Amino acid sequence: MATYFQGLDPKNWENEVIRPHDLKKKIKKFPSIVMYPSSHDIRPIHLKESIQMLEKILKVGNDVLIVSKPHFECISKICETFTDYKNQILFRFTIGSTDSEVLKFWETNAPSFEERFESLKYCFNQKWNTSISAEPILSKNVQELITKLSPFVTESIWIGPAQQLKKRLSTNGHGDPITLQKADELEKWQFDPQFIQHLYDTYKDNDMIRWKWDYLKEFSKIEIRESQADIS
């Protein structure tokens, strides 16, 4: 998003820059939950500024959905700082695989699975509201991911495929053959009919699991086929 909207070069887009004028903005009370951040992760390098912004959002009475690939240092500090606002905060941690090598490939420089899992357990044990974003899912073994994470989730686990994957890779300067091949493989199994059928059969009655629109469309096709089979 930094490259697409702000004209940054793909070679330096990950060098995040604080926008001081945004930190000075007056925050109002919004009618619905506020997602923070909306286009970046909370990282140690700008943790101070993130806490500053979160304080402004929370103090006027907003409910906040904190979305990030969690660095334990950041999450534990946020919990420590905003204990009085516990009822206004829902954490949503991005965890698309239990395999740290897979995460390292697709989300370079982001925390390992172990650190993300530690952050989730920490929040749960401290009685914070927790949820998971597995969108996109990055490994086929979704069942392992859900089984491992769900005991520490109080709200929901969102599952979805990659969105505009090759376009995003191209925008960020990752058009090498190996990456594009892995992108092809990822997109292929994410929409494999047997894989989608497995997701549907396994989790259609699980109230904790929420599905992104691409999978809901595929599930609708399955339900139509099942309905037609029942009629015939």
N, C-alpha and C positions, 0 to 999 in steps of 0.2 A: 504493500500500500504506500509505503514511503517513496518507492521508486515511481509508482504509477501516478500518484497525486501530487507529489512535491518535486518531481523532476530530478531526483537524486540519481547518481550513477550507480549501476548495479555493483560496482567494485567497492562502494563505501556505504551502501544503504544500511548496513547493520551497525554503523557507528552512530548510535542514538544521540540526539541533541535535545536538551530540555528547552521548551518554549516558555520563557519567563512570563510573557503576557498572559498565557493560559493560567498560570499559577495565581495570577492577580484577579482573575475573573470572579465576579460575585455569583454564587451558586444559589439557585432557587429550589423550592420544594417541587418535585416532579410528581405527577399523578401515578406513575408506575415505577417499577424497580429500575435503578440506574446500574448499567453495566460498566465496570471499571476494571482494567483498561479496556478500550474498545478495539485497539489495533496494535498493541505491543504487549510484552510480558513485564511483570514487575521483577526487576533485576537488582542485585546489590548496588550496582553503579548509580542507580537513581532511586534507591529505596527512600531516602529522606524526602525527596520531592513527591513520591507516591503517597507517603504517609500524610504529607501536608495537604495534598488534594483530597485524599479520603476523609480527612478531618473536616474539611469544608463541606463536603457532600453530606456527611453523616450529621453534622451539627444542626443543619436546618431540617432534619427529620426524614431524610431520604432512606429508603431501603436500598441496599447495594449488593449486586452480584459481582463478586471479585473473581475474575477469570484470568488464569495464568498457568503456565507450565511452572510448577512451584519450586522455587529455591527455598530450602528449609530455613535459611537465614532470614529471608524476607517474610515468610509466612509466620514464623514464630515471633518476629518483631511486631508484625501487624496484630497478632492475637494479644500480645502483651500490651500494646498501645491502646487497643480499642475494646477492652473488656466490658466497659460500660455500654457498648453498642452491640453487644452480642446478638440481641434479637433483631437487629437491623441488617445483619450480614449473612449472606450465603456464599460460601466458597464453591467455585466450580473449577476443578483442576483438570487440565488437558492431559490425558493419559491414553494413548492410542495403541499401546503394546506393552507387554511385560518384558520384552526383549530390549535391553539397553543399546545393543548394537543397531537394531532397527531404528530406534529413536535417534541415535547419534547420526545415522545416515540422513534421515529426513528432517531432523530438527537439530542441526549442527549447533553446538555450544549451549544447547538447552540441558536441563538437569537429566540425570539418568533415571531409569525406572525406580531404582532403589530410593533415590532422594525424593522423588514425587510420592512414592508410597509412604515413606516416612512422614512427609508433610501431611498426607491424608490422615494417617493414623493419629498423628499429633493433634490435629484439629478435632477429630472425632472424640478422642479421649478427653479433650478439654471442653467437650459439650458444645462445639460450634456446629452450625448447619453445614452439611457437605453435599456436594454432587460432583459428577464426573462428565467430562466431555471426551468421548472417544470418537471424535469426528475431525479428521477421518480416522477410521480404524486402519492400523498399519500392519497388523498381523492376522493371519487366518484364524488363529486359535482364540476367537472371541470368548468362548466359554471359559477358558483359563483366566482371561482378563476379568470377566464379570464375577467369576467365583472368588477371585482373590480380593477384588475391590469392594464388592457389595456389602460385606459385613461392616464396613466403615463409612457407608453412605447413608445419609438420613433423608435425602430428597429424591434424586434421580440420576440415571446414567443415560446420557444421550449418545446414540450411535448413528453414524452416517458415513458415506463414502467420500473420497476426495472430490473437491469441487474445482473445475477448470485447472487441473493439475499441470498439464503441459504449458498452458498459458502463464501460470504463475512461475513455473521454473524458468521459462524463457525471459520473463520480465526481470527476474532476479539474476540472470546471467548464467543459468545452469542448463545449458543445452548440449552437454557432452553426451556421447553415445551410451556410456554406462548408466547415467542418470535417466536418460530417456527410455532405455530398455527396462529399467526397474519401474519406471512410471507406467509403461505398457503392462508389465506383469501385475502391478498393483491394481490398475483399473480393471484388468481382465478378471482377476479372482473376486474383486469387490462386487462385480455384477454377474458372476457365474450363477446360473439358475439353481444348481444344487446347493451352493453356499447360501443363496437367498432363501431357498426353501428350508434349509437347516435353521437359519435365524428365525424364520416365521414359526416353524414347528416348536422350537425350543423356548421361545420367549413371548409368544403371542398373548399369554395369560399372565405375564410378569408385569405388575403395575409399576415397578421401579424403572423399567426400561422405556425410554422414549426414542422415537425414530425420526430422523430427518426426512424431508419430503421425498427424496429420491427413493428411499426404501419403502416409504408408505405407498408410493405408486406401484412398486413391484408387489407389495403385499396385497394390494387391491386386486391385481391380476390373479393372484393365487386364490383369493376368496371368491372371485367370479368363477374361476374354473371349478372350485370345489362346489359352489352352488349349482352350477350346470350339471356336474356329475351327480349330485343328489337328486336333481329333478329327473334326469334320465334313468 
